[in-house]
Amino acid sequence: MNVTGTIESIMNHKPQEVWSVTPEATVYDAIAMMADKNVGALLVVRDGQLVGILSERDYTRKVMLRGKRSRETLVSEIMSTDLTTVDPKQPVDDCLRSMTQKRIRHLPVVKEGEICGVISIGDLVKHVISVQGA
């Protein structure tokens, strides 16, 4: 599939908020924030630096299925730290390929070390549909 556009073109049509938690936050607080903000993942940031990502999948697999308590478990214990990030100038095709190969649904968008946002598989699918419908 050849999809035109860059991540930046998608980010320009999204709200600019970047939702994040610290590694020291409880999983309960992180999940409550996800529910409140209607997002499927949060960036984990320490001193302005991206150190991980926490997704609903992390919660399900690493807390619920293991019988842990979300109010007693820290984000640092379950966050994903093997991060794949994208640059705003990257082509949409590259991101779709990377997400499919690595089986991930959220990619932090980082430009020159600065966090710009998060792109989700849903954002990419909406873009593909809009391009194909044009």
A tleap script that builds the chain and sets N, CA, C and O, in Angstrom:
source leaprc.protein.ff14SB
mol = sequence {
  NMET ASN VAL THR GLY THR ILE GLU SER ILE
  MET ASN HIE LYS PRO GLN GLU VAL TRP SER
  VAL THR PRO GLU ALA THR VAL TYR ASP ALA
  ILE ALA MET MET ALA ASP LYS ASN VAL GLY
  ALA LEU LEU VAL VAL ARG ASP GLY GLN LEU
  VAL GLY ILE LEU SER GLU ARG ASP TYR THR
  ARG LYS VAL MET LEU ARG GLY LYS ARG SER
  ARG GLU THR LEU VAL SER GLU ILE MET SER
  THR ASP LEU THR THR VAL ASP PRO LYS GLN
  PRO VAL ASP ASP CYS LEU ARG SER MET THR
  GLN LYS ARG ILE ARG HIE LEU PRO VAL VAL
  LYS GLU GLY GLU ILE CYS GLY VAL ILE SER
  ILE GLY ASP LEU VAL LYS HIE VAL ILE SER
  VAL GLN GLY CALA
}
set mol.1.N position { 0.849 -1.174 0.000 }
set mol.1.CA position { 0.000 0.000 0.000 }
set mol.1.C position { 0.892 1.234 0.000 }
set mol.1.O position { 1.867 1.305 0.748 }
set mol.2.N position { 0.563 2.178 -0.820 }
set mol.2.CA position { 1.325 3.416 -0.881 }
set mol.2.C position { 0.439 4.552 -0.387 }
set mol.2.O position { -0.457 5.008 -1.099 }
set mol.3.N position { 0.693 4.999 0.819 }
set mol.3.CA position { -0.106 6.053 1.433 }
set mol.3.C position { 0.726 7.325 1.469 }
set mol.3.O position { 1.867 7.317 1.931 }
set mol.4.N position { 0.160 8.400 0.985 }
set mol.4.CA position { 0.889 9.660 0.974 }
set mol.4.C position { 0.757 10.366 2.310 }
set mol.4.O position { -0.126 10.059 3.111 }
set mol.5.N position { 1.642 11.308 2.533 }
set mol.5.CA position { 1.580 12.137 3.727 }
set mol.5.C position { 2.637 11.776 4.748 }
set mol.5.O position { 3.281 10.729 4.679 }
set mol.6.N position { 2.788 12.677 5.689 }
set mol.6.CA position { 3.737 12.495 6.783 }
set mol.6.C position { 2.984 12.472 8.100 }
set mol.6.O position { 1.805 12.818 8.167 }
set mol.7.N position { 3.672 12.068 9.124 }
set mol.7.CA position { 3.088 12.077 10.467 }
set mol.7.C position { 2.699 13.505 10.855 }
set mol.7.O position { 1.678 13.722 11.507 }
set mol.8.N position { 3.513 14.463 10.454 }
set mol.8.CA position { 3.225 15.870 10.747 }
set mol.8.C position { 1.872 16.289 10.175 }
set mol.8.O position { 1.134 17.032 10.822 }
set mol.9.N position { 1.539 15.825 8.976 }
set mol.9.CA position { 0.257 16.195 8.371 }
set mol.9.C position { -0.919 15.654 9.187 }
set mol.9.O position { -1.977 16.281 9.250 }
set mol.10.N position { -0.732 14.499 9.805 }
set mol.10.CA position { -1.779 13.943 10.668 }
set mol.10.C position { -1.819 14.702 11.992 }
set mol.10.O position { -2.894 15.029 12.495 }
set mol.11.N position { -0.645 14.980 12.551 }
set mol.11.CA position { -0.569 15.681 13.839 }
set mol.11.C position { -1.206 17.070 13.757 }
set mol.11.O position { -1.746 17.560 14.749 }
set mol.12.N position { -1.146 17.699 12.597 }
set mol.12.CA position { -1.733 19.032 12.424 }
set mol.12.C position { -3.249 19.025 12.566 }
set mol.12.O position { -3.855 20.076 12.775 }
set mol.13.N position { -3.864 17.859 12.456 }
set mol.13.CA position { -5.317 17.749 12.566 }
set mol.13.C position { -5.771 17.118 13.880 }
set mol.13.O position { -6.945 16.787 14.046 }
set mol.14.N position { -4.835 16.954 14.810 }
set mol.14.CA position { -5.144 16.366 16.117 }
set mol.14.C position { -5.029 17.440 17.198 }
set mol.14.O position { -4.318 18.430 17.024 }
set mol.15.N position { -5.730 17.240 18.310 }
set mol.15.CA position { -5.490 18.130 19.456 }
set mol.15.C position { -4.016 18.061 19.856 }
set mol.15.O position { -3.381 17.017 19.703 }
set mol.16.N position { -3.479 19.145 20.358 }
set mol.16.CA position { -2.049 19.234 20.648 }
set mol.16.C position { -1.650 18.703 22.022 }
set mol.16.O position { -0.459 18.627 22.324 }
set mol.17.N position { -2.612 18.336 22.855 }
set mol.17.CA position { -2.277 17.851 24.192 }
set mol.17.C position { -1.482 16.553 24.128 }
set mol.17.O position { -1.753 15.671 23.314 }
set mol.18.N position { -0.497 16.466 25.010 }
set mol.18.CA position { 0.273 15.236 25.171 }
set mol.18.C position { 0.038 14.779 26.606 }
set mol.18.O position { 0.475 15.438 27.549 }
set mol.19.N position { -0.645 13.663 26.770 }
set mol.19.CA position { -0.967 13.167 28.101 }
set mol.19.C position { 0.155 12.268 28.583 }
set mol.19.O position { 0.592 11.356 27.881 }
set mol.20.N position { 0.614 12.547 29.805 }
set mol.20.CA position { 1.738 11.769 30.336 }
set mol.20.C position { 1.613 11.588 31.838 }
set mol.20.O position { 0.861 12.289 32.516 }
set mol.21.N position { 2.375 10.622 32.333 }
set mol.21.CA position { 2.493 10.357 33.763 }
set mol.21.C position { 3.969 10.174 34.073 }
set mol.21.O position { 4.795 10.033 33.171 }
set mol.22.N position { 4.284 10.178 35.352 }
set mol.22.CA position { 5.658 9.895 35.770 }
set mol.22.C position { 5.780 8.402 36.066 }
set mol.22.O position { 4.768 7.735 36.280 }
set mol.23.N position { 6.987 7.875 36.081 }
set mol.23.CA position { 7.162 6.459 36.413 }
set mol.23.C position { 6.693 6.131 37.830 }
set mol.23.O position { 6.352 4.987 38.128 }
set mol.24.N position { 6.679 7.144 38.700 }
set mol.24.CA position { 6.306 6.936 40.104 }
set mol.24.C position { 4.801 6.965 40.344 }
set mol.24.O position { 4.355 6.675 41.454 }
set mol.25.N position { 4.008 7.307 39.333 }
set mol.25.CA position { 2.551 7.325 39.474 }
set mol.25.C position { 2.043 5.895 39.656 }
set mol.25.O position { 2.684 4.936 39.226 }
set mol.26.N position { 0.894 5.772 40.294 }
set mol.26.CA position { 0.299 4.436 40.397 }
set mol.26.C position { -0.396 4.095 39.083 }
set mol.26.O position { -0.831 4.977 38.343 }
set mol.27.N position { -0.487 2.820 38.817 }
set mol.27.CA position { -1.181 2.361 37.620 }
set mol.27.C position { -2.643 2.804 37.677 }
set mol.27.O position { -3.228 3.150 36.651 }
set mol.28.N position { -3.224 2.796 38.859 }
set mol.28.CA position { -4.612 3.235 39.014 }
set mol.28.C position { -4.788 4.663 38.507 }
set mol.28.O position { -5.708 4.946 37.739 }
set mol.29.N position { -3.898 5.565 38.940 }
set mol.29.CA position { -3.990 6.961 38.506 }
set mol.29.C position { -3.803 7.086 36.994 }
set mol.29.O position { -4.465 7.897 36.347 }
set mol.30.N position { -2.907 6.287 36.441 }
set mol.30.CA position { -2.667 6.322 34.996 }
set mol.30.C position { -3.898 5.842 34.222 }
set mol.30.O position { -4.294 6.457 33.232 }
set mol.31.N position { -4.491 4.755 34.676 }
set mol.31.CA position { -5.677 4.222 34.001 }
set mol.31.C position { -6.846 5.198 34.135 }
set mol.31.O position { -7.627 5.366 33.199 }
set mol.32.N position { -6.965 5.836 35.292 }
set mol.32.CA position { -8.017 6.840 35.482 }
set mol.32.C position { -7.818 8.002 34.508 }
set mol.32.O position { -8.790 8.518 33.956 }
set mol.33.N position { -6.569 8.417 34.295 }
set mol.33.CA position { -6.292 9.494 33.346 }
set mol.33.C position { -6.640 9.057 31.924 }
set mol.33.O position { -7.217 9.830 31.159 }
set mol.34.N position { -6.290 7.819 31.571 }
set mol.34.CA position { -6.636 7.317 30.234 }
set mol.34.C position { -8.144 7.365 30.018 }
set mol.34.O position { -8.615 7.780 28.959 }
set mol.35.N position { -8.891 6.938 31.023 }
set mol.35.CA position { -10.349 6.939 30.917 }
set mol.35.C position { -10.875 8.364 30.802 }
set mol.35.O position { -11.753 8.641 29.984 }
set mol.36.N position { -10.340 9.269 31.622 }
set mol.36.CA position { -10.781 10.659 31.622 }
set mol.36.C position { -10.476 11.358 30.297 }
set mol.36.O position { -11.286 12.142 29.803 }
set mol.37.N position { -9.323 11.075 29.734 }
set mol.37.CA position { -8.888 11.742 28.494 }
set mol.37.C position { -9.279 10.962 27.241 }
set mol.37.O position { -9.054 11.418 26.120 }
set mol.38.N position { -9.868 9.780 27.443 }
set mol.38.CA position { -10.302 8.925 26.339 }
set mol.38.C position { -9.151 8.575 25.389 }
set mol.38.O position { -9.265 8.709 24.170 }
set mol.39.N position { -8.038 8.120 25.983 }
set mol.39.CA position { -6.870 7.698 25.209 }
set mol.39.C position { -6.493 6.274 25.609 }
set mol.39.O position { -6.840 5.814 26.697 }
set mol.40.N position { -5.789 5.588 24.732 }
set mol.40.CA position { -5.407 4.206 24.979 }
set mol.40.C position { -4.000 4.032 25.488 }
set mol.40.O position { -3.579 2.916 25.795 }
set mol.41.N position { -3.255 5.146 25.584 }
set mol.41.CA position { -1.872 5.064 26.065 }
set mol.41.C position { -1.433 6.421 26.590 }
set mol.41.O position { -1.935 7.465 26.173 }
set mol.42.N position { -0.484 6.379 27.514 }
set mol.42.CA position { 0.120 7.593 28.064 }
set mol.42.C position { 1.628 7.499 27.916 }
set mol.42.O position { 2.214 6.425 28.053 }
set mol.43.N position { 2.243 8.626 27.635 }
set mol.43.CA position { 3.699 8.660 27.647 }
set mol.43.C position { 4.153 8.702 29.094 }
set mol.43.O position { 3.476 9.279 29.944 }
set mol.44.N position { 5.284 8.097 29.373 }
set mol.44.CA position { 5.862 8.133 30.714 }
set mol.44.C position { 7.091 9.032 30.615 }
set mol.44.O position { 8.033 8.756 29.872 }
set mol.45.N position { 7.050 10.118 31.391 }
set mol.45.CA position { 8.065 11.165 31.272 }
set mol.45.C position { 8.683 11.452 32.632 }
set mol.45.O position { 7.984 11.580 33.636 }
set mol.46.N position { 10.020 11.551 32.644 }
set mol.46.CA position { 10.749 11.929 33.856 }
set mol.46.C position { 11.663 13.097 33.491 }
set mol.46.O position { 12.477 12.991 32.574 }
set mol.47.N position { 11.527 14.198 34.203 }
set mol.47.CA position { 12.347 15.390 33.964 }
set mol.47.C position { 12.337 15.804 32.497 }
set mol.47.O position { 13.376 16.157 31.940 }
set mol.48.N position { 11.168 15.759 31.876 }
set mol.48.CA position { 11.026 16.179 30.491 }
set mol.48.C position { 11.505 15.183 29.457 }
set mol.48.O position { 11.428 15.445 28.257 }
set mol.49.N position { 12.002 14.037 29.911 }
set mol.49.CA position { 12.519 13.020 28.990 }
set mol.49.C position { 11.570 11.826 28.907 }
set mol.49.O position { 11.057 11.353 29.922 }
set mol.50.N position { 11.348 11.355 27.703 }
set mol.50.CA position { 10.513 10.187 27.477 }
set mol.50.C position { 11.250 8.944 27.958 }
set mol.50.O position { 12.341 8.636 27.478 }
set mol.51.N position { 10.646 8.227 28.912 }
set mol.51.CA position { 11.288 7.020 29.453 }
set mol.51.C position { 10.462 5.755 29.219 }
set mol.51.O position { 10.937 4.648 29.470 }
set mol.52.N position { 9.233 5.918 28.741 }
set mol.52.CA position { 8.400 4.753 28.501 }
set mol.52.C position { 7.039 5.135 27.963 }
set mol.52.O position { 6.735 6.308 27.746 }
set mol.53.N position { 6.234 4.114 27.756 }
set mol.53.CA position { 4.843 4.307 27.352 }
set mol.53.C position { 4.013 3.266 28.099 }
set mol.53.O position { 4.456 2.136 28.304 }
set mol.54.N position { 2.825 3.654 28.496 }
set mol.54.CA position { 1.920 2.755 29.212 }
set mol.54.C position { 0.634 2.659 28.409 }
set mol.54.O position { -0.007 3.672 28.128 }
set mol.55.N position { 0.260 1.452 28.044 }
set mol.55.CA position { -0.950 1.252 27.249 }
set mol.55.C position { -1.968 0.415 28.021 }
set mol.55.O position { -1.654 -0.211 29.033 }
set mol.56.N position { -3.180 0.428 27.514 }
set mol.56.CA position { -4.210 -0.431 28.097 }
set mol.56.C position { -3.782 -1.893 28.020 }
set mol.56.O position { -4.099 -2.684 28.908 }
set mol.57.N position { -3.074 -2.245 26.975 }
set mol.57.CA position { -2.579 -3.616 26.818 }
set mol.57.C position { -1.585 -3.952 27.931 }
set mol.57.O position { -1.625 -5.052 28.481 }
set mol.58.N position { -0.688 -3.009 28.268 }
set mol.58.CA position { 0.248 -3.232 29.378 }
set mol.58.C position { -0.524 -3.511 30.665 }
set mol.58.O position { -0.196 -4.432 31.413 }
set mol.59.N position { -1.550 -2.706 30.908 }
set mol.59.CA position { -2.359 -2.876 32.113 }
set mol.59.C position { -3.012 -4.261 32.142 }
set mol.59.O position { -2.947 -4.966 33.149 }
set mol.60.N position { -3.632 -4.634 31.040 }
set mol.60.CA position { -4.332 -5.918 30.991 }
set mol.60.C position { -3.384 -7.085 31.224 }
set mol.60.O position { -3.665 -7.976 32.025 }
set mol.61.N position { -2.267 -7.071 30.521 }
set mol.61.CA position { -1.342 -8.210 30.579 }
set mol.61.C position { -0.478 -8.240 31.834 }
set mol.61.O position { -0.140 -9.316 32.326 }
set mol.62.N position { -0.118 -7.072 32.354 }
set mol.62.CA position { 0.865 -7.028 33.440 }
set mol.62.C position { 0.270 -6.740 34.813 }
set mol.62.O position { 0.959 -6.869 35.825 }
set mol.63.N position { -0.998 -6.355 34.858 }
set mol.63.CA position { -1.647 -6.103 36.149 }
set mol.63.C position { -2.838 -7.045 36.317 }
set mol.63.O position { -2.836 -7.903 37.199 }
set mol.64.N position { -3.839 -6.885 35.482 }
set mol.64.CA position { -5.064 -7.686 35.625 }
set mol.64.C position { -4.795 -9.187 35.584 }
set mol.64.O position { -5.205 -9.924 36.480 }
set mol.65.N position { -4.105 -9.631 34.540 }
set mol.65.CA position { -3.907 -11.075 34.369 }
set mol.65.C position { -2.948 -11.676 35.386 }
set mol.65.O position { -2.916 -12.894 35.561 }
set mol.66.N position { -2.172 -10.842 36.051 }
set mol.66.CA position { -1.231 -11.337 37.063 }
set mol.66.C position { -1.741 -11.124 38.485 }
set mol.66.O position { -1.044 -11.419 39.456 }
set mol.67.N position { -2.954 -10.612 38.595 }
set mol.67.CA position { -3.558 -10.440 39.906 }
set mol.67.C position { -2.944 -9.331 40.750 }
set mol.67.O position { -3.074 -9.344 41.974 }
set mol.68.N position { -2.280 -8.375 40.115 }
set mol.68.CA position { -1.699 -7.258 40.870 }
set mol.68.C position { -2.780 -6.231 41.181 }
set mol.68.O position { -3.857 -6.246 40.586 }
set mol.69.N position { -2.482 -5.352 42.108 }
set mol.69.CA position { -3.405 -4.280 42.477 }
set mol.69.C position { -2.933 -2.974 41.839 }
set mol.69.O position { -1.792 -2.552 42.030 }
set mol.70.N position { -3.819 -2.348 41.086 }
set mol.70.CA position { -3.438 -1.134 40.360 }
set mol.70.C position { -3.112 0.032 41.291 }
set mol.70.O position { -2.321 0.905 40.933 }
set mol.71.N position { -3.712 0.054 42.481 }
set mol.71.CA position { -3.419 1.144 43.426 }
set mol.71.C position { -2.066 0.958 44.112 }
set mol.71.O position { -1.538 1.897 44.708 }
set mol.72.N position { -1.504 -0.250 44.029 }
set mol.72.CA position { -0.220 -0.542 44.684 }
set mol.72.C position { 0.919 -0.757 43.690 }
set mol.72.O position { 2.070 -0.927 44.091 }
set mol.73.N position { 0.606 -0.751 42.417 }
set mol.73.CA position { 1.613 -1.001 41.383 }
set mol.73.C position { 2.003 0.323 40.737 }
set mol.73.O position { 1.141 1.128 40.384 }
set mol.74.N position { 3.298 0.540 40.586 }
set mol.74.CA position { 3.783 1.769 39.963 }
set mol.74.C position { 3.861 1.604 38.450 }
set mol.74.O position { 4.073 0.506 37.936 }
set mol.75.N position { 3.686 2.709 37.761 }
set mol.75.CA position { 3.800 2.719 36.304 }
set mol.75.C position { 5.147 2.146 35.871 }
set mol.75.O position { 5.221 1.413 34.885 }
set mol.76.N position { 6.208 2.477 36.602 }
set mol.76.CA position { 7.554 2.005 36.238 }
set mol.76.C position { 7.663 0.481 36.214 }
set mol.76.O position { 8.528 -0.067 35.531 }
set mol.77.N position { 6.796 -0.201 36.950 }
set mol.77.CA position { 6.839 -1.662 37.012 }
set mol.77.C position { 6.258 -2.329 35.769 }
set mol.77.O position { 6.585 -3.478 35.471 }
set mol.78.N position { 5.400 -1.615 35.041 }
set mol.78.CA position { 4.725 -2.269 33.911 }
set mol.78.C position { 4.864 -1.531 32.587 }
set mol.78.O position { 4.442 -2.051 31.554 }
set mol.79.N position { 5.436 -0.347 32.586 }
set mol.79.CA position { 5.535 0.425 31.344 }
set mol.79.C position { 6.452 -0.272 30.345 }
set mol.79.O position { 7.337 -1.039 30.723 }
set mol.80.N position { 6.227 0.005 29.082 }
set mol.80.CA position { 7.105 -0.498 28.024 }
set mol.80.C position { 8.248 0.497 27.858 }
set mol.80.O position { 8.023 1.697 27.704 }
set mol.81.N position { 9.467 -0.013 27.890 }
set mol.81.CA position { 10.637 0.871 27.782 }
set mol.81.C position { 11.406 0.683 26.481 }
set mol.81.O position { 12.276 1.489 26.152 }
set mol.82.N position { 11.096 -0.361 25.750 }
set mol.82.CA position { 11.733 -0.591 24.451 }
set mol.82.C position { 10.942 0.210 23.421 }
set mol.82.O position { 10.107 -0.331 22.697 }
set mol.83.N position { 11.226 1.512 23.374 }
set mol.83.CA position { 10.391 2.434 22.612 }
set mol.83.C position { 10.788 2.547 21.149 }
set mol.83.O position { 11.967 2.586 20.797 }
set mol.84.N position { 9.774 2.599 20.323 }
set mol.84.CA position { 9.926 2.984 18.929 }
set mol.84.C position { 9.296 4.361 18.824 }
set mol.84.O position { 8.127 4.539 19.167 }
set mol.85.N position { 10.058 5.332 18.354 }
set mol.85.CA position { 9.528 6.682 18.178 }
set mol.85.C position { 9.552 7.034 16.693 }
set mol.85.O position { 10.238 6.393 15.898 }
set mol.86.N position { 8.795 8.057 16.341 }
set mol.86.CA position { 8.785 8.540 14.962 }
set mol.86.C position { 9.039 10.034 14.944 }
set mol.86.O position { 8.734 10.745 15.902 }
set mol.87.N position { 9.596 10.491 13.851 }
set mol.87.CA position { 9.822 11.911 13.604 }
set mol.87.C position { 8.612 12.446 12.834 }
set mol.87.O position { 8.032 11.722 12.026 }
set mol.88.N position { 8.225 13.694 13.070 }
set mol.88.CA position { 7.072 14.243 12.346 }
set mol.88.C position { 7.207 14.172 10.825 }
set mol.88.O position { 6.197 14.110 10.124 }
set mol.89.N position { 8.416 14.178 10.312 }
set mol.89.CA position { 8.636 14.168 8.856 }
set mol.89.C position { 8.571 12.764 8.248 }
set mol.89.O position { 8.627 12.614 7.028 }
set mol.90.N position { 8.451 11.733 9.097 }
set mol.90.CA position { 8.409 10.367 8.579 }
set mol.90.C position { 7.144 10.123 7.770 }
set mol.90.O position { 6.074 10.620 8.124 }
set mol.91.N position { 7.258 9.360 6.684 }
set mol.91.CA position { 6.078 9.020 5.888 }
set mol.91.C position { 5.117 8.113 6.665 }
set mol.91.O position { 5.533 7.288 7.479 }
set mol.92.N position { 3.841 8.287 6.395 }
set mol.92.CA position { 2.810 7.470 7.026 }
set mol.92.C position { 3.067 5.988 6.751 }
set mol.92.O position { 2.898 5.155 7.641 }
set mol.93.N position { 3.474 5.656 5.523 }
set mol.93.CA position { 3.780 4.260 5.168 }
set mol.93.C position { 4.768 3.622 6.137 }
set mol.93.O position { 4.565 2.494 6.585 }
set mol.94.N position { 5.841 4.352 6.461 }
set mol.94.CA position { 6.865 3.827 7.372 }
set mol.94.C position { 6.267 3.484 8.732 }
set mol.94.O position { 6.576 2.445 9.315 }
set mol.95.N position { 5.413 4.362 9.224 }
set mol.95.CA position { 4.812 4.151 10.551 }
set mol.95.C position { 3.849 2.970 10.537 }
set mol.95.O position { 3.837 2.167 11.470 }
set mol.96.N position { 3.049 2.863 9.491 }
set mol.96.CA position { 2.143 1.714 9.377 }
set mol.96.C position { 2.933 0.412 9.362 }
set mol.96.O position { 2.564 -0.552 10.032 }
set mol.97.N position { 4.006 0.388 8.608 }
set mol.97.CA position { 4.847 -0.806 8.511 }
set mol.97.C position { 5.444 -1.154 9.876 }
set mol.97.O position { 5.406 -2.308 10.303 }
set mol.98.N position { 5.992 -0.153 10.548 }
set mol.98.CA position { 6.624 -0.363 11.848 }
set mol.98.C position { 5.617 -0.862 12.884 }
set mol.98.O position { 5.903 -1.796 13.633 }
set mol.99.N position { 4.441 -0.238 12.924 }
set mol.99.CA position { 3.424 -0.641 13.892 }
set mol.99.C position { 2.948 -2.069 13.625 }
set mol.99.O position { 2.709 -2.834 14.560 }
set mol.100.N position { 2.815 -2.420 12.365 }
set mol.100.CA position { 2.368 -3.765 12.005 }
set mol.100.C position { 3.427 -4.799 12.363 }
set mol.100.O position { 3.113 -5.829 12.959 }
set mol.101.N position { 4.670 -4.532 12.004 }
set mol.101.CA position { 5.750 -5.480 12.274 }
set mol.101.C position { 5.971 -5.686 13.768 }
set mol.101.O position { 6.214 -6.808 14.214 }
set mol.102.N position { 5.887 -4.605 14.541 }
set mol.102.CA position { 6.165 -4.680 15.979 }
set mol.102.C position { 4.912 -4.927 16.814 }
set mol.102.O position { 4.988 -5.094 18.031 }
set mol.103.N position { 3.759 -4.947 16.148 }
set mol.103.CA position { 2.483 -5.182 16.820 }
set mol.103.C position { 2.238 -4.183 17.953 }
set mol.103.O position { 1.886 -4.554 19.073 }
set mol.104.N position { 2.436 -2.910 17.625 }
set mol.104.CA position { 2.177 -1.837 18.582 }
set mol.104.C position { 1.122 -0.901 18.012 }
set mol.104.O position { 0.946 -0.805 16.798 }
set mol.105.N position { 0.422 -0.212 18.912 }
set mol.105.CA position { -0.686 0.633 18.483 }
set mol.105.C position { -0.475 2.120 18.729 }
set mol.105.O position { -1.289 2.941 18.307 }
set mol.106.N position { 0.605 2.468 19.403 }
set mol.106.CA position { 0.886 3.877 19.699 }
set mol.106.C position { 2.370 4.153 19.512 }
set mol.106.O position { 3.219 3.373 19.945 }
set mol.107.N position { 2.674 5.276 18.861 }
set mol.107.CA position { 4.065 5.684 18.658 }
set mol.107.C position { 4.257 7.105 19.169 }
set mol.107.O position { 3.551 8.017 18.740 }
set mol.108.N position { 5.205 7.303 20.079 }
set mol.108.CA position { 5.542 8.670 20.469 }
set mol.108.C position { 6.158 9.401 19.274 }
set mol.108.O position { 6.974 8.842 18.541 }
set mol.109.N position { 5.759 10.643 19.095 }
set mol.109.CA position { 6.314 11.481 18.032 }
set mol.109.C position { 7.326 12.410 18.688 }
set mol.109.O position { 6.984 13.188 19.578 }
set mol.110.N position { 8.582 12.321 18.237 }
set mol.110.CA position { 9.680 13.066 18.855 }
set mol.110.C position { 10.477 13.771 17.759 }
set mol.110.O position { 10.854 13.163 16.757 }
set mol.111.N position { 10.725 15.068 17.968 }
set mol.111.CA position { 11.523 15.849 17.016 }
set mol.111.C position { 12.700 16.465 17.756 }
set mol.111.O position { 12.520 17.278 18.662 }
set mol.112.N position { 13.896 16.073 17.364 }
set mol.112.CA position { 15.129 16.595 17.964 }
set mol.112.C position { 15.096 16.494 19.488 }
set mol.112.O position { 15.486 17.427 20.190 }
set mol.113.N position { 14.628 15.354 19.990 }
set mol.113.CA position { 14.594 15.104 21.422 }
set mol.113.C position { 13.389 15.672 22.151 }
set mol.113.O position { 13.211 15.409 23.340 }
set mol.114.N position { 12.563 16.440 21.469 }
set mol.114.CA position { 11.370 17.042 22.077 }
set mol.114.C position { 10.132 16.207 21.751 }
set mol.114.O position { 9.924 15.814 20.603 }
set mol.115.N position { 9.320 15.943 22.762 }
set mol.115.CA position { 8.084 15.187 22.578 }
set mol.115.C position { 7.053 16.077 21.897 }
set mol.115.O position { 6.747 17.165 22.384 }
set mol.116.N position { 6.521 15.616 20.776 }
set mol.116.CA position { 5.514 16.370 20.020 }
set mol.116.C position { 4.106 15.820 20.216 }
set mol.116.O position { 3.127 16.555 20.087 }
set mol.117.N position { 4.003 14.530 20.525 }
set mol.117.CA position { 2.693 13.921 20.657 }
set mol.117.C position { 2.756 12.417 20.533 }
set mol.117.O position { 3.815 11.804 20.666 }
set mol.118.N position { 1.598 11.836 20.275 }
set mol.118.CA position { 1.471 10.388 20.095 }
set mol.118.C position { 0.607 10.164 18.864 }
set mol.118.O position { -0.405 10.837 18.671 }
set mol.119.N position { 1.013 9.218 18.040 }
set mol.119.CA position { 0.211 8.834 16.881 }
set mol.119.C position { -0.284 7.412 17.129 }
set mol.119.O position { 0.489 6.542 17.530 }
set mol.120.N position { -1.555 7.185 16.891 }
set mol.120.CA position { -2.121 5.853 17.135 }
set mol.120.C position { -2.448 5.175 15.814 }
set mol.120.O position { -2.533 5.822 14.771 }
set mol.121.N position { -2.625 3.882 15.876 }
set mol.121.CA position { -3.020 3.141 14.684 }
set mol.121.C position { -4.359 3.672 14.171 }
set mol.121.O position { -4.598 3.697 12.964 }
set mol.122.N position { -5.222 4.092 15.077 }
set mol.122.CA position { -6.505 4.680 14.677 }
set mol.122.C position { -6.320 5.961 13.883 }
set mol.122.O position { -7.029 6.198 12.905 }
set mol.123.N position { -5.360 6.795 14.304 }
set mol.123.CA position { -5.066 8.025 13.558 }
set mol.123.C position { -4.620 7.692 12.138 }
set mol.123.O position { -5.029 8.346 11.178 }
set mol.124.N position { -3.778 6.669 12.015 }
set mol.124.CA position { -3.260 6.284 10.700 }
set mol.124.C position { -4.362 5.700 9.821 }
set mol.124.O position { -4.417 5.986 8.625 }
set mol.125.N position { -5.234 4.889 10.401 }
set mol.125.CA position { -6.338 4.314 9.631 }
set mol.125.C position { -7.266 5.423 9.132 }
set mol.125.O position { -7.687 5.400 7.975 }
set mol.126.N position { -7.588 6.387 9.987 }
set mol.126.CA position { -8.428 7.521 9.563 }
set mol.126.C position { -7.781 8.262 8.403 }
set mol.126.O position { -8.463 8.668 7.462 }
set mol.127.N position { -6.462 8.439 8.471 }
set mol.127.CA position { -5.742 9.122 7.398 }
set mol.127.C position { -5.841 8.329 6.095 }
set mol.127.O position { -6.119 8.899 5.040 }
set mol.128.N position { -5.617 7.026 6.166 }
set mol.128.CA position { -5.693 6.177 4.970 }
set mol.128.C position { -7.083 6.275 4.346 }
set mol.128.O position { -7.209 6.410 3.129 }
set mol.129.N position { -8.115 6.208 5.169 }
set mol.129.CA position { -9.491 6.292 4.670 }
set mol.129.C position { -9.737 7.638 4.000 }
set mol.129.O position { -10.352 7.695 2.936 }
set mol.130.N position { -9.264 8.721 4.614 }
set mol.130.CA position { -9.487 10.049 4.031 }
set mol.130.C position { -8.730 10.218 2.717 }
set mol.130.O position { -9.232 10.858 1.793 }
set mol.131.N position { -7.533 9.653 2.624 }
set mol.131.CA position { -6.746 9.746 1.387 }
set mol.131.C position { -7.405 8.920 0.281 }
set mol.131.O position { -7.482 9.358 -0.866 }
set mol.132.N position { -7.875 7.730 0.632 }
set mol.132.CA position { -8.505 6.869 -0.368 }
set mol.132.C position { -9.846 7.422 -0.833 }
set mol.132.O position { -10.261 7.200 -1.970 }
set mol.133.N position { -10.522 8.149 0.065 }
set mol.133.CA position { -11.820 8.711 -0.287 }
set mol.133.C position { -11.727 10.013 -1.060 }
set mol.133.O position { -12.720 10.492 -1.607 }
set mol.134.N position { -10.527 10.587 -1.104 }
set mol.134.CA position { -10.357 11.889 -1.777 }
set mol.134.C position { -10.344 11.751 -3.283 }
set mol.134.O position { -10.211 12.747 -3.993 }
savepdb mol mol.pdb
quit
